[in-house]
Amino acid sequence: MAATSSALLGALLLLSLFSAFAHCSGAGASPAAPLDQLCGSLGSFYVTPELCTSALCGVDASACRSARGTPELAALATRLAAANATAAKASLESALGHAAEPAASAADAEATKGMRSCLQLYAGAVPALRWAARAVAAGRYRGAREVLDAAQYVASGCAGMAGEAALPSENDRFSSMAIVAHAVVASMSTA
């Protein structure tokens, strides 16, 4: 009986050691998806994995989950930043179109002036972001990184200029997307 239990104990010990070795060496472990790897590596850019995933997968989860690598995710992030800027610009144009009547108060006039200034920021940012999206899709990160760096400040600049005026929600969505897109592209250009 003692010999059998010693042999069984030895076999269990050997199995445990083999299992631990296989786990630590990565044998049998499936590699992390490109999205998970990328989003988990952006902490130095103050982007949490949750913010990264929600920004990249918010509109079309299949596009971000099916990306085969980081370059595809960088192109997706930059395209989404350009699309979000375009949507924010269109919302501002619409809001200003509805505010075409003469302002009822000095505060309304000041808010309208701030929104017009914000619209000018987006009018400059949209073509630059479209260029950046094409550049990143072609694998050229250098100039796109600088465009995305500047784009991060458009939404906060709008918030500062608009004062108490209610900005369209697209301004906040663009802010998040610009931060994530910059982090993704910056991580590509330093890799």
N, C-alpha and C positions, 0 to 999 in steps of 0.2 A: 504494500500500500504506500509506504514511504517513497519507494522508487518511482511509482506511478505519479504521485503528486509532485515529486521533484522534477520529473520529466515534463509534466504539464505546466508547472510553474516556469520552467526554463523556456518552454515553447511560447508561453504568454509573454515573457520578458523579451524574447527575440522578436515576436510579432509587434510588440509595443515599440521597440527600438526601430524596426523597419518602418513602421507607420510614421513615427516622428521624423525619421530621416526623409521619407518621401514627402511629407508635408512641408518640411523646412526647405527642401531643395526645389519645391514647386512642381514636382512630378505629379501629374494628374490634375493639377489645378488649372482651371480655365483662365486665360488672360483677361484682364479687365477690358471692358469696351473702351474704344477711343474717347467717347464722351466722358466716361467716368475718370479715365486717366487725366484728360485735359482739365476737367472741372475740379479735380482734386489737387491740381498743381498750381492754381491761380491765387493762392493765399497771399503771396508776396505783393500782389496787385490789389489787395483788399477785396477780393471777390470770393465769396463763399461758394462751396459746391452747389448749394441750394439756389443761389442767385444765378449762377452760371447755367444750371440745368433749366431753371424756369425761363430764363431769357432765351436760350437756344431752342427749347422744346415747346414753348408756350403756344405758338401758332400751329406748328406741324411737328408733332412728336416723332413721326416716322422719319422725317428728314434728318433730325439730329441723331436718332438712334441707329439709322442705317449708314451713317457716315463711316467710311472705311479708314479714316485717319484724321490726324490733326489738321492737315492742310484743307480738307473738305469742311471741317468744322470752322476753321478760320474764314473760309469763303462764305459759309452760311452766316456766321456772325456779322460779317461786314455787309452782306446783302440785307440782312435784317435791320442793321443800323440805318442803312440808306432808306429802306422801306418805312421804318418808323419815323425818320426825319420828314419824309415825304408826307406821311399821314398827319404829323403834327403841323406841318406847313399848311396843308389843306384845311385842317380844323381851324387854324388861326384865320385863314382867309374867309372861311365861312362865318366865324364869330365876328369878324370885322365887317363882313357884308351885312350882317344883321344889325350891327351897331352903326349903320350908315346915317341914321337920323342924327340931328344935332344933339350933342351931349346935354343932358338935363342939368348937370352940375359941373363944377370945376374938377371934382374928384373923378367923374365919369370921363371927362375930357383927358385927364391925366392918365387914366387907365387905358383909354383907347390909344393914346400916344405911346404908352409902354408896349401895348400889344403890337402896334405897327413896327416898333423897333425890334421886337421879338421876331416878327415876320421877316424882317430884313436879315436877321441872323440865320434863320432857317433857309431863306432864299440863297444865301451864300453857302450854307453847309450842304444842302442837297446835292448840287452838282459835284462838290468835292467828295462827298461820300459815295456817289455813284462811280466816280473815277477810282476811289480806293477799293470799291468792291471788284471792279474789273482788274485792278492791279493784284489784289490778293488772289483772285481766281487764277491769275497767270503765275502765281508764285513769287510776286515782287512785293515784299513786305515793307521795305524801307520807307518810302514816301507815304504809304498807307498808314503806317504807324503814327506818323506826325499828324496826318489828317484826323485820325481817330483820337489822338491826344487832345487836339484842339476841340473836336466835336463834343468831348465830355463836358465842356463848359458852356455849351449853347443853352441847355435847359436851365441851368442855374442862373445864367445871364438873363434869360427870359423871366425867371421868377423875380429877380432883382429889379428888372425894368418895369414889369407889370404891376409891381406893388401889391395892392389889395385886390386887383382884378383877378377873376377866376380864370386861370389858364385851362385850356383843354387837357383832358387826362392823357392825351397822346404825348404831351410834354414830359410827364413823369415816366411814361413807358420808354420814350426815346432816351431819357437820362439813364435808366437802367441798362438798356441795350448798348448805349455808347460806352459805358463803363466796361461791360463784359467784352464787347468787340475789341476795345483797346487792349484789354488784358490778354485776350486770346492772340491777337496779332503781335503784341509786344513779346509774348512768350515764344512765338514762332521766330521772331527776328533775333532773339537772343539764343535760340537753340542751336 
